[in-house]
Amino acid sequence: MRQPPQATASGAQAAPPRAPLDALRLEQFIDLQRGLIVSACDPEILAERLVQGATLLLRVNGAAVGMVADGRYRLLATYGLGTEYRAQYDGRSLQDSTVGTALAAGRPLVLAFLDGDATALRTLFLPFEPSEGGGALHLVFGTERSLTDDDFELARTIALLVGVALGGARQRRRLVDLARLKGDALTAMAHDLRAPLNALLGYTSLLNEGAFGPLTDEQRDIAATLERQAIELVDLLGATLDVARLETGRLPVRVEEFSLADVVTTLLAGTFAQPTRSGILCCSLPVDLPLLHTDRSKVKQIVQNLIDNALKHGGGGRVELEIALAPVRDLVRLVVRDTGPGIAPDLLPHVFEPFRRGGQRGTGFGLYLVRSFAEALGGHVVARSEPDRETTVSVELPLVAPGARV
């Protein structure tokens, strides 16, 4: 048997190698791997699952997982071990401890330990691949127990999986924290800009109404341009806030019963009144469309962003909005089709990503919000395009949002 290097002179004789993994242990090992794949972002929660699984799988007294943080060794989780064990390892400096030596060597070690009842135990200390200073899996067992070759190889495999899983969990946590910081910064910026923009809109409205005296034609054109640009900035800030809320999980689904036809006709008569009157925008609505039980605000923004995107990038051509029940009766389908220049094949896979504009004006938030809201409501979205002919964006939404009570 390949014994790991000993940190003490004591050690029991190796037992004869055991048979390969039995069916129960194989099932436990698969369950442990499955737990790593679907692990939570929190490294501490993941570590708790790992030490419990390792203890059961390897049939040892207990287990622990530790990682280096700020020059000290920290135990993330223990299972089957008392406070004495945690006190021996947790918070120890790497400069003056056996742990530091073992991590630096990067090799398994067996360390002696006496628990609170003066019971002699041993710890198989298994460093895993360095990740921000490294870490280790601890397996604690009695002096009467000797690990077989199979046990030792399985333990090393588990330690490797632990290192990969914890590294991934830390990276995911870092990404979540960065997204939250970015969202907070975007929110603060948007709120700070809204006050002066609202003042600008107010004054341009007063100018257009003649509150400061009559305007010449040229002055009216300038005031109208100012108002139009200010409205675009307000819309941009609204989209920025929505993106910030999405990325920080602060945009919950609020379910209510409503008519999709009412939402669409309100948009056509208000926000899109001009292209509707001119015939650029047309809409097809079924008369038997049932009521929806989902988030009205998000559905409205889906429709609004679909139309707005088609009008902006449709090259001034005709835009069609078609709403119908999908072949599966519990879905409603929204299709927006424009006759513009289309989307280049290399850009099509990226149209739902933020800041993707294809060289056009805007932020690229529109279709990103469409996809995000649709997925939040249990739906999905697909874009198809024929260069120089047309672009079609289709959204399918459940009539009843997941988890909603009707």
C-alpha positions as CSV (number, residue, x, y, z in Angstrom):
1,M,0.0,0.0,0.0
2,R,1.2,3.5,-0.7
3,Q,1.1,5.2,2.7
4,P,1.1,9.0,2.7
5,P,4.1,10.6,4.6
6,Q,3.7,10.5,8.4
7,A,3.9,13.6,10.6
8,T,4.2,11.4,13.7
9,A,6.1,8.2,14.5
10,S,2.9,6.4,15.4
11,G,0.8,4.6,12.9
12,A,-1.1,1.3,12.5
13,Q,-0.2,-1.4,10.1
14,A,-1.9,-1.4,6.8
15,A,-4.9,-3.7,6.4
16,P,-5.2,-5.9,3.4
17,P,-6.7,-4.1,0.4
18,R,-10.5,-4.1,0.3
19,A,-12.6,-5.1,-2.6
20,P,-13.4,-2.3,-5.2
21,L,-16.2,0.1,-4.4
22,D,-19.4,-1.7,-3.6
23,A,-22.7,-0.6,-5.0
24,L,-23.7,1.5,-2.0
25,R,-20.4,3.4,-1.9
26,L,-20.5,3.9,-5.7
27,E,-24.0,5.4,-5.4
28,Q,-22.8,7.7,-2.6
29,F,-19.9,8.8,-4.7
30,I,-22.1,9.6,-7.6
31,D,-24.4,11.6,-5.2
32,L,-21.4,13.5,-4.0
33,Q,-20.4,14.4,-7.5
34,R,-23.9,15.4,-8.4
35,G,-24.0,17.7,-5.3
36,L,-20.8,19.4,-6.5
37,I,-22.2,20.0,-10.0
38,V,-25.4,21.7,-8.6
39,S,-23.7,23.3,-5.7
40,A,-24.7,26.6,-4.2
41,C,-22.7,29.8,-4.6
42,D,-21.9,29.9,-0.9
43,P,-18.6,28.1,-0.2
44,E,-19.6,27.4,3.4
45,I,-22.8,25.7,2.4
46,L,-21.0,23.7,-0.2
47,A,-18.3,22.7,2.3
48,E,-20.9,21.4,4.7
49,R,-22.3,19.1,2.0
50,L,-18.8,17.9,1.1
51,V,-17.7,16.9,4.6
52,Q,-20.9,15.0,5.3
53,G,-20.6,13.2,2.0
54,A,-17.0,12.4,2.5
55,T,-17.6,11.0,6.0
56,L,-20.3,8.7,4.8
57,L,-18.6,7.6,1.7
58,L,-15.2,6.8,3.3
59,R,-16.7,5.6,6.5
60,V,-14.5,7.6,8.8
61,N,-15.2,9.3,12.1
62,G,-15.5,12.8,10.7
63,A,-14.3,15.2,8.1
64,A,-13.4,18.9,7.6
65,V,-12.5,21.3,4.9
66,G,-10.2,24.2,5.3
67,M,-8.9,27.0,3.1
68,V,-6.3,29.7,3.4
69,A,-7.6,33.3,3.9
70,D,-5.5,36.3,4.8
71,G,-2.5,34.3,5.7
72,R,-4.4,32.0,8.1
73,Y,-6.0,28.6,7.8
74,R,-9.8,28.6,8.2
75,L,-12.0,25.6,8.6
76,L,-15.1,26.2,6.4
77,A,-17.0,23.2,7.8
78,T,-16.7,20.1,10.0
79,Y,-18.8,17.0,10.3
80,G,-18.6,14.5,13.2
81,L,-15.9,16.5,15.0
82,G,-16.0,18.4,18.3
83,T,-14.9,21.9,19.2
84,E,-11.4,20.7,20.2
85,Y,-10.7,19.7,16.6
86,R,-11.8,23.0,15.2
87,A,-9.7,24.8,17.9
88,Q,-6.6,22.9,16.8
89,Y,-6.8,24.0,13.1
90,D,-9.1,27.0,12.7
91,G,-7.3,30.4,12.5
92,R,-3.8,29.0,12.7
93,S,-1.1,31.0,11.1
94,L,0.7,29.3,8.1
95,Q,4.0,30.5,9.4
96,D,4.1,28.4,12.6
97,S,1.9,25.4,12.1
98,T,2.0,21.9,10.7
99,V,-0.8,22.9,8.4
100,G,1.4,25.5,6.7
101,T,4.2,23.0,6.2
102,A,1.7,20.4,4.7
103,L,0.2,23.0,2.4
104,A,3.6,24.1,1.2
105,A,4.6,20.5,0.5
106,G,1.4,19.8,-1.3
107,R,1.5,16.1,-0.2
108,P,-0.9,14.1,2.0
109,L,0.1,13.8,5.6
110,V,-1.2,11.8,8.6
111,L,-1.4,13.9,11.7
112,A,-2.1,12.6,15.3
113,F,-4.9,14.1,17.4
114,L,-6.4,13.6,20.9
115,D,-10.1,14.5,21.2
116,G,-11.8,15.8,24.4
117,D,-12.1,12.2,25.7
118,A,-8.4,11.6,25.2
119,T,-9.2,9.2,22.3
120,A,-6.3,8.8,19.9
121,L,-7.3,9.8,16.4
122,R,-5.5,10.4,13.2
123,T,-6.2,13.0,10.4
124,L,-5.4,12.3,6.8
125,F,-4.6,15.8,5.6
126,L,-5.1,16.0,1.8
127,P,-4.1,19.3,0.2
128,F,-6.0,20.1,-3.0
129,E,-5.0,22.1,-6.0
130,P,-3.9,25.6,-4.9
131,S,-6.8,28.1,-5.1
132,E,-6.1,31.5,-3.6
133,G,-3.6,30.1,-1.2
134,G,-4.7,26.5,-1.2
135,G,-6.8,24.3,1.1
136,A,-7.2,20.8,2.3
137,L,-9.7,18.0,3.1
138,H,-9.3,16.4,6.5
139,L,-10.4,12.8,7.1
140,V,-10.4,11.8,10.8
141,F,-10.4,8.1,11.8
142,G,-9.3,6.0,14.8
143,T,-5.9,4.5,15.3
144,E,-7.3,1.0,14.8
145,R,-8.4,1.9,11.3
146,S,-6.0,1.7,8.4
147,L,-6.9,3.0,5.0
148,T,-6.6,0.7,2.1
149,D,-5.2,1.6,-1.3
150,D,-8.7,2.0,-2.6
151,D,-9.7,4.2,0.3
152,F,-6.6,6.4,-0.2
153,E,-7.2,6.8,-3.9
154,L,-10.8,7.6,-3.4
155,A,-9.9,10.1,-0.7
156,R,-7.5,11.8,-3.1
157,T,-10.1,11.9,-5.8
158,I,-12.6,13.5,-3.4
159,A,-10.0,16.0,-2.3
160,L,-9.4,17.0,-6.0
161,L,-13.2,17.4,-6.5
162,V,-13.4,19.5,-3.3
163,G,-10.7,21.8,-4.6
164,V,-12.4,22.3,-7.9
165,A,-15.9,22.7,-6.4
166,L,-14.8,25.3,-3.8
167,G,-12.8,27.2,-6.4
168,G,-15.8,27.4,-8.6
169,A,-18.1,28.4,-5.7
170,R,-15.7,31.2,-4.7
171,Q,-15.6,32.4,-8.3
172,R,-19.4,32.4,-8.5
173,R,-19.6,34.3,-5.3
174,R,-17.2,36.9,-6.6
175,L,-19.2,37.3,-9.8
176,V,-22.4,37.7,-7.8
177,D,-20.7,40.4,-5.6
178,L,-19.4,42.2,-8.7
179,A,-22.8,42.1,-10.3
180,R,-24.3,43.6,-7.2
181,L,-21.7,46.3,-7.0
182,K,-22.2,47.1,-10.7
183,G,-26.0,47.2,-10.2
184,D,-25.7,49.5,-7.2
185,A,-23.4,51.9,-9.2
186,L,-25.9,51.9,-12.1
187,T,-28.8,52.6,-9.8
188,A,-27.0,55.4,-8.0
189,M,-26.0,57.0,-11.4
190,A,-29.5,56.7,-12.8
191,H,-31.1,58.3,-9.8
192,D,-28.6,61.1,-9.8
193,L,-29.3,61.9,-13.4
194,R,-33.1,61.7,-13.2
195,A,-33.5,65.0,-11.3
196,P,-31.8,67.3,-13.8
197,L,-33.4,65.5,-16.7
198,N,-36.9,65.9,-15.2
199,A,-36.1,69.6,-14.8
200,L,-35.0,69.8,-18.5
201,L,-38.2,68.1,-19.6
202,G,-40.3,70.4,-17.5
203,Y,-38.7,73.6,-18.9
204,T,-38.9,72.4,-22.5
205,S,-42.5,71.6,-22.0
206,L,-43.1,75.1,-20.7
207,L,-41.2,76.5,-23.7
208,N,-43.4,74.5,-26.1
209,E,-46.5,75.8,-24.3
210,G,-45.4,79.4,-24.7
211,A,-45.1,80.0,-21.0
212,F,-42.1,82.3,-21.6
213,G,-43.5,84.0,-24.7
214,P,-44.1,83.0,-28.3
215,L,-41.5,80.9,-30.1
216,T,-40.3,81.2,-33.7
217,D,-40.5,78.2,-35.9
218,E,-36.7,77.7,-35.5
219,Q,-37.0,78.0,-31.7
220,R,-39.9,75.4,-31.6
221,D,-37.8,73.0,-33.6
222,I,-34.9,73.4,-31.1
223,A,-37.2,73.0,-28.1
224,A,-38.8,69.9,-29.7
225,T,-35.3,68.4,-30.3
226,L,-34.3,69.1,-26.7
227,E,-37.5,67.4,-25.4
228,R,-37.0,64.4,-27.7
229,Q,-33.4,63.9,-26.6
230,A,-34.4,64.3,-23.0
231,I,-37.1,61.7,-23.3
232,E,-34.6,59.3,-24.9
233,L,-32.3,59.8,-21.9
234,V,-35.1,59.2,-19.5
235,D,-35.9,55.9,-21.3
236,L,-32.3,55.0,-21.2
237,L,-32.1,55.6,-17.5
238,G,-35.3,53.4,-17.0
239,A,-33.6,50.6,-19.0
240,T,-30.4,51.0,-16.9
241,L,-32.4,50.7,-13.7
242,D,-34.2,47.6,-15.0
243,V,-30.8,46.0,-15.9
244,A,-29.4,46.9,-12.5
245,R,-32.4,45.3,-10.7
246,L,-32.2,42.2,-12.9
247,E,-28.6,41.6,-12.2
248,T,-29.0,42.1,-8.5
249,G,-32.2,40.0,-8.2
250,R,-34.3,43.0,-7.2
251,L,-37.0,42.7,-9.8
252,P,-39.5,40.2,-8.5
253,V,-42.5,38.8,-10.4
254,R,-45.8,40.4,-9.4
255,V,-48.7,38.4,-10.7
256,E,-52.1,39.9,-11.6
257,E,-55.0,39.2,-14.0
258,F,-55.1,41.4,-17.0
259,S,-55.9,41.7,-20.7
260,L,-53.0,41.6,-23.1
261,A,-55.2,43.3,-25.7
262,D,-55.6,46.2,-23.3
263,V,-51.8,46.5,-22.8
264,V,-51.2,46.4,-26.6
265,T,-53.9,48.9,-27.5
266,T,-52.7,51.3,-24.8
267,L,-49.2,51.2,-26.2
268,L,-50.4,51.7,-29.8
269,A,-52.5,54.7,-28.8
270,G,-49.8,56.3,-26.6
271,T,-46.1,55.5,-27.0
272,F,-46.5,54.3,-30.6
273,A,-49.3,56.6,-31.7
274,Q,-47.4,58.3,-34.5
275,P,-46.1,55.1,-36.3
276,T,-49.5,53.5,-35.8
277,R,-51.3,56.5,-37.4
278,S,-48.8,56.6,-40.3
279,G,-49.3,52.9,-41.1
280,I,-45.6,52.0,-40.3
281,L,-46.8,49.9,-37.3
282,C,-49.7,47.5,-37.6
283,C,-51.0,44.9,-35.2
284,S,-53.0,41.7,-35.4
285,L,-54.9,40.7,-32.2
286,P,-57.2,37.7,-31.8
287,V,-60.7,38.5,-30.4
288,D,-60.7,35.4,-28.2
289,L,-57.4,36.0,-26.4
290,P,-57.8,34.9,-22.8
291,L,-56.8,36.9,-19.7
292,L,-53.2,36.5,-18.5
293,H,-52.2,35.8,-14.9
294,T,-48.6,37.1,-14.9
295,D,-46.6,40.3,-14.3
296,R,-48.4,43.0,-16.3
297,S,-45.5,45.5,-16.1
298,K,-43.0,43.0,-17.5
299,V,-45.3,41.9,-20.3
300,K,-45.8,45.6,-21.2
301,Q,-42.1,46.2,-21.3
302,I,-41.6,43.0,-23.4
303,V,-44.1,44.4,-26.0
304,Q,-42.7,47.9,-25.8
305,N,-39.1,46.8,-26.3
306,L,-40.0,44.5,-29.1
307,I,-41.8,47.2,-31.1
308,D,-39.2,49.9,-30.2
309,N,-36.3,47.7,-31.3
310,A,-38.0,46.9,-34.6
311,L,-38.8,50.6,-35.3
312,K,-35.2,51.7,-34.4
313,H,-33.5,49.0,-36.5
314,G,-36.1,48.3,-39.2
315,G,-34.7,50.9,-41.6
316,G,-37.9,52.9,-41.7
317,G,-39.9,50.0,-43.2
318,R,-43.1,48.4,-42.0
319,V,-43.3,46.8,-38.6
320,E,-45.9,44.1,-37.8
321,L,-47.0,42.9,-34.3
322,E,-48.9,39.6,-34.4
323,I,-50.3,38.1,-31.2
324,A,-51.9,34.7,-31.1
325,L,-52.4,31.6,-29.0
326,A,-49.6,29.1,-29.5
327,P,-50.5,25.6,-30.6
328,V,-50.1,24.6,-27.0
329,R,-53.1,26.4,-25.6
330,D,-51.5,27.6,-22.3
331,L,-49.1,29.8,-24.2
332,V,-49.4,33.2,-25.9
333,R,-47.1,34.1,-28.8
334,L,-45.9,37.6,-29.6
335,V,-44.2,38.0,-33.0
336,V,-42.7,41.3,-34.2
337,R,-41.5,41.4,-37.8
338,D,-39.8,44.2,-39.6
339,T,-38.7,44.6,-43.2
340,G,-35.4,46.3,-42.5
341,P,-31.9,45.4,-43.4
342,G,-31.8,42.3,-41.2
343,I,-29.1,41.2,-38.9
344,A,-25.7,39.9,-40.0
345,P,-25.3,36.1,-39.3
346,D,-22.3,36.6,-37.1
347,L,-24.3,39.1,-34.9
348,L,-27.5,37.1,-34.7
349,P,-26.4,34.8,-31.8
350,H,-25.6,37.9,-29.7
351,V,-28.7,40.0,-30.2
352,F,-30.0,39.3,-26.7
353,E,-26.8,40.4,-25.0
354,P,-26.6,43.8,-23.4
355,F,-24.7,46.6,-25.3
356,R,-25.0,44.7,-28.6
357,R,-26.2,47.3,-31.0
358,G,-25.0,46.2,-34.4
359,G,-23.6,49.6,-35.1
360,Q,-27.0,51.3,-34.4
361,R,-28.0,53.9,-31.9
362,G,-29.0,52.9,-28.4
363,T,-27.7,50.8,-25.5
364,G,-28.5,47.3,-26.7
365,F,-30.7,46.8,-23.6
366,G,-34.0,46.3,-25.4
367,L,-33.8,42.7,-26.5
368,Y,-31.7,41.8,-23.4
369,L,-34.6,43.0,-21.3
370,V,-37.1,41.1,-23.5
371,R,-35.3,37.9,-23.0
372,S,-34.7,38.4,-19.3
373,F,-38.3,39.3,-18.6
374,A,-39.6,36.5,-20.8
375,E,-37.5,33.9,-18.9
376,A,-38.5,35.4,-15.6
377,L,-42.1,34.7,-16.6
378,G,-41.4,31.1,-17.7
379,G,-41.2,31.9,-21.4
380,H,-38.6,32.1,-24.1
381,V,-37.6,34.2,-27.1
382,V,-36.2,33.4,-30.5
383,A,-34.8,35.8,-33.2
384,R,-34.5,35.0,-36.9
385,S,-33.2,37.2,-39.7
386,E,-32.7,37.2,-43.4
387,P,-30.2,39.9,-44.4
388,D,-31.7,42.6,-46.6
389,R,-35.2,41.2,-46.1
390,E,-36.6,40.9,-42.6
391,T,-36.1,40.2,-38.9
392,T,-38.5,38.3,-36.8
393,V,-38.4,38.1,-33.0
394,S,-40.9,35.7,-31.3
395,V,-41.7,35.5,-27.7
396,E,-43.8,32.7,-26.1
397,L,-45.2,33.3,-22.6
398,P,-47.3,31.1,-20.4
399,L,-50.9,32.4,-19.8
400,V,-50.2,31.7,-16.1
401,A,-46.8,32.6,-14.6
402,P,-45.0,29.6,-12.9
403,G,-46.2,29.4,-9.3
404,A,-49.1,31.7,-9.8
405,R,-52.5,30.8,-8.3
406,V,-55.5,31.2,-10.5
